[in-house]
Amino acid sequence: MAPAFRPRSCSFLAALLSLVGVAEAGHGFLGRMNRDLVSQQLQTELMALLGHGASRERLARLEDVLRPMYVSLPKKKDGGIDQGMARYALNRYFSAHRGWHITGISYDGKRWNESSPTMLLKSEMPAFIVEVLEEHVAHKRLGLGELAVLAATVEDLVRREAFEVLTMVYEAYNLSTHEPLENEVQEDLVIRTFMLFYTMPWSQKLRHNRTALHEQLESAHEDNPDWNVTMLWVEDLKGAIKYQRHAAHNPFSKKSAYFGTYPSMSHLVEQFIDGYGMFQDNQCRELKNVLMDLEGWERNDGRVLLSNFYSPYLQDVHQYFLERPEYLRNLGSLDETDPNRPSVIVPNYLYGRNFCIATEGGIQSFCCVDQCNALMEALERSIAHPVASPGLIAELVEALPSDTVAAPRNLSSSLRWKLDTIAEQHGGHVPLHGRLFAQWMHHAFPNECPLPRALDVTEAPMTNDEWRARRNISTD
């Protein structure tokens, strides 16, 4: 089969990954010479990305989204940000605007190491890109433009994996990526199979058995209770893309099967990847309401007693909320301040890895959207500085509503005192991106903002399956 169509937006990753592939084949896992080759290629692609045309327009859009947060981040002497802040910013961007968890740039990601035996192409790639970019701007600023390049690069990496799954679908049916599909029935088959392979990665092993593959497509709704709802959303997505194309081109065109070509199918996949996390977050919001109903609205500290947490499962009401206390502790969602009345911290539980939908061997998962990011963005847009006076923060927060906190409101004396205490420790101002302010935001918005994990917790958060595997615990 001829090489598949490769979307233009992935040209940077294609070049970079090809060089990394060369590096992997050599000794010492990405030795000094091969690392320099990757750096040189990154420099070339950066110049292209920062030029004109579609790439420049895309970066300008990313800069607009990232600007309020970037302006408020603490800067180095040169006016730019360091690697830690870059990863923090990227993690927040992808969580808030894509519903993505990116391995390698999240707070539990490891720093890339030249001697690391892990697979650079997957989990280590985002961290590696950040470090290589910082090397290129060592004598300049790691500014907003460079941060936008990093965001675009990681997006391309995630999309590239999805395009690989799409190509796998074409190969499963012996379809050419250079020839249009025969009809809309074939188009629908490709789309449904892509959704099967992508949302249930274990089904990819059926690609060489067409009979078993068709049987799995027929029973997909049994393995994934949300299958039918998800496919309805995909139909809506297709309709929106067709409408945009219809408006942009000849409205009298008779071409109705827009997704009959591989490039157009790739466009659908790209839109799916960009929007699926936000679609999945609707279920997270429903679970949040269910959790809060377990405790009742009279309790407003963002916690549910552990006994109430398990009650629906024990009464066979539904199959949610069955994680062991030890795993809840790994997530940082178990409050044991009172050992006799342990509680589940609502936002820590919802934003944990337990609700993430991972891709097969990929760097990215779809997770519940951290609603605290939107609240932080609102504050950053108004403050536009890394620090602020406690009075200004209090004024802004009192006017800031959330799903469960009405505004305007008067902050409690306890919240005001905690804010003043933080300021006293930092010369009269409150750092917006410090641990103490994150704790304060949890108390101000207990159902939206997570409580930072304890400093003595060194084990990275895991999915339930990963946690069980680490401890050899059966899933039965």
Salt bridges, closest charged atoms under 4 A:
ASP36 OD1 - ARG32 NH2 2.99
GLU63 OE2 - ARG56 NH2 2.91
GLU63 OE1 - ARG67 NH2 3.97
ASP64 OD1 - ARG67 NH1 2.87
GLU114 OE2 - ARG32 NH1 3.88
GLU131 OE2 - ARG87 NH2 2.91
GLU135 OE2 - ARG35 NH2 2.39
GLU155 OE1 - ARG58 NH2 2.91
GLU155 OE2 - ARG98 NH2 3.10
GLU155 OE1 - ARG159 NH2 3.91
ASP156 OD1 - ARG58 NH1 3.05
ASP156 OD1 - ARG159 NH1 3.92
GLU161 OE2 - LYS122 NZ 2.96
GLU164 OE2 - ARG160 NH1 2.80
GLU187 OE2 - LYS238 NZ 3.72
ASP188 OD2 - ARG192 NE 3.03
GLU235 OE2 - LYS238 NZ 3.29
GLU270 OE2 - ARG159 NH1 3.83
ASP274 OD1 - ARG98 NE 3.75
ASP274 OD2 - ARG159 NH2 2.65
ASP281 OD2 - ARG285 NE 3.17
GLU295 OE2 - ARG299 NH1 3.75
ASP301 OD1 - ARG299 NE 2.82
ASP335 OD2 - ARG303 NE 2.59
GLU336 OE1 - ARG329 NE 2.97
GLU377 OE2 - HIS97 NE2 3.01
GLU380 OE2 - ARG92 NH1 2.62
GLU380 OE2 - HIS433 NE2 2.81
ASP403 OD2 - ARG285 NH1 2.74
GLU448 OE2 - LYS288 NZ 2.68
GLU459 OE2 - ARG470 NH1 3.80
GLU459 OE1 - ARG471 NH2 3.05
